[in-house]
């Protein structure tokens, strides 16, 4: 029986996801510059020709993965800019980070991929590079604002909010790197440990 249009679309999406997953794993392990299209195709279990039917170039594939990661940054900014309680927002965010880090590698890979895009990404992606820098600045500013609000409410520790925001995200980025490097020997700190630099000690 001939396949339906929906079945063909499902197959196409499944192949595209296999390519993206393979590329992300290789970019993270080897770096963007050291990964070639043949390796991506082999890891995905497909031919190079089929890969090129989905992505015109390695740059195109890399940029699409980075764009997906960028959407995640935008969601975090929107989340932190909401009117909810600062401590409730931060606790929810830290719990989600903890859960994502212990249950899989996607978050760690996406964080590393964003860094790679700033350091050694596609030469044609200068606009994307600038967009990521602006988004990172917005994310730190939104986090600092949330910390200041929490400090005013007596929920967060005292200190320079911008420095605290920078240290908080540097620790998450560092944990992502360690997870990839240490693999099964990696131990994810608890949610309370991860947020200790921000939260006021509860009596």
Secondary structure, 3 states (H helix, E strand, C coil): CCCCHHHHHHHHHHHHHHHHHHHHHHHHHHCCCCCCHHHHHHHHCCCHHHHHHHCCCHHHHHHHHHHHHHHHHHHHHHHHCCCCCHHHHHHHHHHHHHHHHHHCCHHHHHHHHHHHHHHHCCCCCHHHHHHHHHHHHHHHHHHHHHHHHHHHCCCECCCCHHHHHHHHHHHHHHHHHHHHHHHHHCCCCCHHHHCCCCECCCC
